[in-house]
Amino acid sequence: MLKPERQTPKPEDQDEAFWEEIVRQHQEPVFRFLYLMLGDVEEAADIAQETFLRAFQHRSRWDPNRPFRPWLLRIAANLARNRRRALGRYWKALQRWVRLQSSPAEERDSLLEAAVRQEAAERLWQAIRCLRATDQEVLYLRYFLELSEEEIAQIQNVAVGTVKSRLHRALHRLRAVIEREFPELLEET
């Protein structure tokens, strides 16, 4: 069985079973990262599929002396940025509201409980989405996917020190947005 960072693919390898294993190992982190960036399940699934296709098509560009996952996530990030530019941001709150209003009483109550539990998380998402795309990306990679600063540096093709400064600035900007537009988040902490 392949270990993501220990045993990595060879660019010239064209074995279908081998690439199926690569997809199996990396599909969850790629999808999660894309979902965090795009905020839409279908969009994330589409871009995840495109990510693996591009990785396979351009496998000769991967440096086998470097870890595979950051290279793959860089492809995903580039595709997500392109999609976001083309389609903009989507919000699903209205659909949830309509479902909530048209549900039977018990279902509506359980949906309402779930909505209340997720309210703070939704406000945090809204606050993060007020930031620039580059700030969002570095926060998603570090705090939602829990990647190391070194992995983020590889994904973004920058120095580790640059990642640290980007994280610091993104957190500073997020705090300013929260203080200005979402002060209730500060009260809940």
N, C-alpha and C positions, 0 to 999 in steps of 0.2 A: 504494500500500500504506500502511496506517495505521501510524503510530508511536504506541506506547502513551501517551506523555506529550505529544507534540507535536500530534497531531491527535486530538481526543477527540470522543465522540458528542454529538450535540445531543439534549436530552431529548425534543424533539417528534418526532425521527426514528423512523419506524416501519418503515423498509425492512428486510425480512427478511435480505437479503444483508449489509447493514451490521451487524446484530446477530450474524450468524454470524461475521463477521470479528472482532467484539469478543470473542466466545467463543473463537475460535481464538487470538487474541493473549493472552488472559488465563487460559485454562483451566489451563495448567501451573502458574503461580505460585499460583493459587487452590487447586488440588488439593494442591500440596506443602504449603502453609500448613495446609490442613485435615487432611492426613495427619499433620503434626507435632502438631497440636492433639489429634487424636482417636486416632491410633495404629492405625487400621484402614482398609484400602484401600476396602472397600465403603462404610463410613460416610463417608469422605472424598469418594468419588465421588457418593454420594447428596446430601450437603450442597453439593458443588460445583454440581451440577445445580440444586438449589434456590436457590443463590446467584444464578445467572444468571437464573433465572425471576423471582426477587424484584427483581433489578436492572431487568429489562425492565418488570415490572409497575409499579415505582415510579420509573421513569426521570425523571419530572417532578420528583422530589425532589433530583436531582443538580444541583449548582451548576456550570454549565459553565465558570465562572471558576476552578475548582479541578481538580486532576488526577483522572482517572477511577479509576485503580487503587486508591488509598487508600480511596475511597468503596466500591468493590467489595469490597475486603478487610475493611472494617468490617462489611459485610453478612455476609460469610463468618464472621467472628469471632463475631458475635452469634448466628448460626445454630448454630455449633459449641458455643458456651457452652450454648445451650438443649439441644442434643442430649446434651452431656456431663452436664448436670444430670439429664436424663430417663433416660439409660441407664447412666451410670457409666463406669468405665474397663474396657477389655478387655485381657486378656493372652493372647497366642498361644503362649507357651512350651510348654505341655503338648502342643499339636498338633504343634509341631516335634519334641518329644521322641518322640512316638508315631511320626511319620514316620521319624525317625532309627533307632528300634528295629526297624521293619518293613522297612527297605531292604536290598537285597543288599549284600555286603561292600564292593565298589568304590564304590557309590553312597553307602554309609554313611561310608566314609573321606573322600570328597570333601565330603559334608555336614558331617562332623566338622571338617574343615579350615576350611570356611566359618564354622562356628559359633565356632571358636577365634578367627578373625580378627574376628568381630563381637562377641566377648565384652566387650571394653572399651566398645564403642559401646552395647551393651545395658545395661551397668552405668551409663553416663552417662545413658541414657534413664531408667533407674530412679531415678537421683538427681534428675534434673529433675522427674520425676513425683511426687517427694515434696514438691515446692514447691506453693504455692498456684497456682490457675489463672491469676491475673493475672501472677505471676512467670513461669510457663511461657510464656504468650503473648508477653510482651515479649522473652524470650530466643529464642523461635522466630522472631519477626519480625526481630530484629537479627542473630542469628548463623546461623540456618538458611536464612532467605530473603534475608539480607544486605541488608535495607532500611535506608535512612538513618534517622537519628533524626527528621528532618523528616517522612518518610513515615509512620513509626510514630505520630508525633503526630497526623497527619491521620486515620489509621486508628482510633486510640483516642480521638480528639476531645479531646486535651489539649495543653498547651503543650510545646514542645521540652524545656524545663527539667524538666518533670515526667517525660518519657521518660528523660532522663539519670538522674534520681534513682531512678526505678523500675528501670532497668538496673543501677545501682550496688547497690541493695538486693537485687535478685534474684541478682546474682553473689555478693554477700556471703552470702546465705542458701544458695546452691548450694554454695559452698565449705564452709560449716558442715556441710551434709548429707554432703558427700563425706568430710570429715574424720571425722565421727561414724559414718557407715554404710558408706562405700565407700572406706576408706583405700588400698586397692590401686590406685585410680585415681591417687592422688598419686604412688605409686611408679613408675607407668608413664610419667609425664610427664618 
